[in-house]
Amino acid sequence: MTAAGQPARVPFPVVDEVARHCMQEEEPETVHIEIHLPGPLDAPRLRKAFTEALHRHPRVLMREAPGPWYRRRYEWELTAEPDVEVIRFARPGPNALRDARTRALTGAPPLATSPPIRLEVVEVAGNEATDLVGGGGPTRPPAGATGRRPHGTVLFLTINHTALDGPACLRVLATAAELYGGRDNSPTAPPVRPPDAPQEPVDTPSNWSPPARVAPGTPGTVPGNGLLVTELALPHRPKGSPYTVNDQLMVTTALTIAHWNREHGARPRPLRITMPVDDRPRDADMPIGNGTRLVEVTFTPKELAGAPDGMPALLHRTATRTRALKALPRPQLGHGATLLTAPVTPVAWRAALTRGLRRAAAPWTSTTLLSNIGRIPYALDFGEEAGRAHSVWFSAPARMPRGLTVTTASTAGRLHLALRWSCALLGPDDGARLRDLFEHHLHATEVTP
């Protein structure tokens, strides 16, 4: 609060403003986080812990401040308390998980009420916990799943991506877990790697030509996003390899889309994959908001056609490109977005210009987005009864013209993959096929020296 008793205001950062300009009701910009726990949660205790976690991270408690059309900035208004009830407990049932996933894709928490996130709690029993496919697709349990699990809980956190991103809200959930269970949920130390000196990317294909699009499959008639989540084995990587698991996932994504496009008769074109880079610390002082910057990794049809025989060389080239891109200092959305959001004209004028430029630039939009959260750094341990998270999925928005996003995370030694697509491009059977291709090509990256 300000000295006059009015809520403090924070101008929209560049990422928030661009997202606010381009909001659509047909395909809401939501981020979905799904956390599976082996045991039950107590409702009053969870409400208390999550509310306290919001106060521990007050930047989450915000809403869009009203203003006249001629204002030069959107502003966030920070509130002392939530405006609405944030937590919902779903009615148990055979379709509870599927319905909760659907709500996470179709309903963005409004920006006008604080906070722009919602937490839904779903109780599951037995093999319901392994019902992993959403969006109307077929069900396949995770590899290695056997028998029936005891009564458990699934947490669905739905985030309005105009305001916040997944890693920031995972930090809030880790705080809630610690307050609920009384156990340490401090982040584990990240892998130690020598810092890369800033350098220009080498051996990188040109970005001046329009990249490949994901070939259409069998789209449905209802707008929105579809979702498929599944659990895979982490890819093997020889000790001392110059590439990371992230590089293997990048190559896997490129090969999967190239394979899909060949199956659907699309003309070969360079693939360009957007990759978020997050340099924030994961401790309690982590900056909350949209904190990632975006880089683009390009692959030529020729180098993708050379796999699997040329897999070691492809992995090495990809590692060189991703290291160089991560090391280069760059604004979150590039210099163009920084210039476009400069508050020199009314924000309504900039909104119209941004939407027009987005439509004009659609052919140059990257082929897809791969967001690799990496190893979940928090235990997400909710205490003796609820236990520690054994599965964590994220999914990012999949609006056209990309129409497909790939999000990965690893927990308990397993890879958790979420494929999310625009229903104007793909259908549930297409998602299942892409999952199978991804699993096949991920295995192909497990090369030996």
Secondary structure, DSSP 8 states (H G I E B T S, - for coil): --TTS---EEE--HHHHHHHHT--SSS--EEEEEEEESS---HHHHHHHHHHHHHHSGGGSEEE----TT-S--EEEE-SS-SS--EEE---STTHHHHHHHHHHH----TTSS-SEEEEEEEE-GGGGG----TT------TT--S---SEEEEEEEEETTT--HHHHHHHHHHHHHHHH-S-------------------S---SSS-----------SS-SEEEEEEEEE-----TT-SS-HHHHHHHHHHHHHHHHHHHTT-----EEEEEEE-----STT---S---EEEEEEE-HHHHHTTTTTHHHHHHHHHHHHHHHHHS---TT-HHHHHHT-TTS-HHHHHHHHHHHHHHTGGGS-SEEEEEEEE--S--B--TTT-B-SEEEEE----TTT-EEEEEEEETTEEEEEEEEETTT--HHHHHHHHHHHHHHHHHT----
